[in-house]
Amino acid sequence: MKTLILVLHEVTSGILVLIALWALYKLGRGLSRKTPYDVTAQRLMTAFSIGAGLQCMVGIGLLVTIGNFNRAGFWIHAGTMLVSTAVATLHRRWRGAPDAVRYRNGLLLVVGVVTLMVVGILLLAVGATKKTA
């Protein structure tokens, strides 16, 4: 069961990376060309936030399945990923904003979430061997 959830966690990570890359391209292009904020950009941002939420749920399931709750790295990783998931949903706040603001904020949001995820992964690698007190 643990390996199935681990594979699912890895697959959702890969899909989320692809969505993030596509969103970065679309948002950057829209911002530079000053095009109207279209349905594709909105759907990409929604897919990105849903993917982050799904990734978080699978990660929590993996953490419970592993059952090793005394490793500090797992808790630090989980906390960082929960924050990144919450940040990923902020794109809904700019629904009525001008197109340039939506593109800019969406671009900054994706960059921020990806940065938080990378930090969370690095903290997992560093803290996985340390036990909590």
C-alpha positions as CSV (number, residue, x, y, z in Angstrom):
1,M,0.0,0.0,0.0
2,K,2.8,2.3,0.9
3,T,4.5,1.9,-2.5
4,L,1.2,2.5,-4.3
5,I,0.6,5.8,-2.5
6,L,4.3,6.8,-3.0
7,V,3.9,6.2,-6.8
8,L,0.7,8.2,-6.8
9,H,2.5,11.0,-4.9
10,E,5.3,11.0,-7.6
11,V,2.9,10.9,-10.5
12,T,0.8,13.8,-9.1
13,S,4.1,15.7,-8.6
14,G,5.1,15.2,-12.2
15,I,1.7,16.3,-13.4
16,L,1.8,19.4,-11.2
17,V,5.2,20.3,-12.6
18,L,3.9,20.1,-16.1
19,I,0.9,22.3,-15.2
20,A,3.2,24.8,-13.5
21,L,5.5,25.0,-16.6
22,W,2.5,25.5,-18.9
23,A,1.1,28.1,-16.5
24,L,4.4,30.0,-16.4
25,Y,4.5,30.0,-20.2
26,K,0.9,31.1,-20.6
27,L,1.0,33.8,-17.9
28,G,4.4,35.1,-18.9
29,R,3.3,35.3,-22.5
30,G,0.0,37.0,-21.6
31,L,1.7,39.5,-19.5
32,S,4.4,40.4,-22.0
33,R,1.9,40.6,-25.0
34,K,-0.7,42.4,-22.9
35,T,-3.4,40.0,-24.1
36,P,-6.8,39.7,-22.4
37,Y,-7.0,37.2,-19.5
38,D,-8.7,34.3,-21.1
39,V,-10.4,31.0,-20.2
40,T,-7.2,29.0,-20.7
41,A,-5.2,31.1,-18.2
42,Q,-8.1,30.8,-15.7
43,R,-8.3,27.0,-16.2
44,L,-4.6,26.6,-15.8
45,M,-4.6,28.4,-12.5
46,T,-7.6,26.4,-11.3
47,A,-5.8,23.2,-12.4
48,F,-2.7,24.3,-10.6
49,S,-4.5,24.9,-7.3
50,I,-6.5,21.6,-7.6
51,G,-3.3,19.8,-8.4
52,A,-1.6,21.3,-5.4
53,G,-4.5,20.2,-3.2
54,L,-4.5,16.7,-4.6
55,Q,-0.8,16.5,-4.1
56,C,-1.2,17.6,-0.5
57,M,-3.9,15.0,0.2
58,V,-1.9,12.2,-1.3
59,G,1.1,13.4,0.7
60,I,-0.9,13.3,4.0
61,G,-2.1,9.8,3.1
62,L,1.6,8.8,2.5
63,L,2.6,10.3,5.8
64,V,-0.1,8.4,7.6
65,T,0.8,5.2,5.7
66,I,4.5,5.4,6.5
67,G,3.6,5.9,10.2
68,N,7.0,7.3,11.1
69,F,5.8,10.3,13.0
70,N,9.0,11.0,15.0
71,R,11.0,12.3,12.0
72,A,11.3,16.0,11.9
73,G,11.8,16.2,8.2
74,F,8.4,14.7,7.4
75,W,6.6,17.3,9.6
76,I,8.6,20.2,8.2
77,H,7.9,19.0,4.7
78,A,4.2,18.5,5.4
79,G,4.0,22.0,6.9
80,T,5.7,23.7,4.0
81,M,3.6,21.8,1.5
82,L,0.4,22.8,3.4
83,V,1.4,26.5,3.2
84,S,2.2,26.1,-0.5
85,T,-1.2,24.5,-1.1
86,A,-2.9,27.4,0.7
87,V,-1.0,29.9,-1.4
88,A,-1.9,28.1,-4.6
89,T,-5.6,28.9,-4.0
90,L,-5.0,32.7,-3.8
91,H,-5.6,33.2,-7.6
92,R,-9.3,33.3,-6.9
93,R,-8.9,36.6,-5.0
94,W,-8.0,38.5,-8.3
95,R,-11.1,37.5,-10.3
96,G,-12.3,41.1,-10.8
97,A,-8.9,42.6,-11.3
98,P,-7.6,44.0,-14.6
99,D,-6.0,41.5,-16.9
100,A,-2.4,42.7,-16.4
101,V,-2.8,42.4,-12.6
102,R,-4.2,38.9,-13.0
103,Y,-1.4,37.8,-15.2
104,R,1.3,39.4,-13.0
105,N,-0.2,38.0,-9.7
106,G,-0.7,34.6,-11.3
107,L,2.9,34.5,-12.5
108,L,4.2,35.5,-9.0
109,L,1.9,33.0,-7.4
110,V,3.1,30.1,-9.5
111,V,6.7,31.1,-8.9
112,G,6.1,31.4,-5.2
113,V,4.3,28.1,-4.9
114,V,7.0,26.3,-6.9
115,T,9.7,27.9,-4.7
116,L,7.9,26.8,-1.5
117,M,7.6,23.3,-2.9
118,V,11.3,23.1,-3.7
119,V,12.1,24.4,-0.2
120,G,9.8,21.7,1.2
121,I,11.5,19.0,-0.8
122,L,14.9,20.2,0.3
123,L,13.9,20.3,3.9
124,L,12.6,16.8,3.6
125,A,15.9,15.6,2.3
126,V,17.8,17.4,5.0
127,G,15.6,16.6,8.0
128,A,14.6,13.1,7.1
129,T,17.3,11.6,9.3
130,K,16.7,13.8,12.4
131,K,14.4,12.6,15.1
132,T,12.0,14.9,17.0
133,A,12.6,15.3,20.7
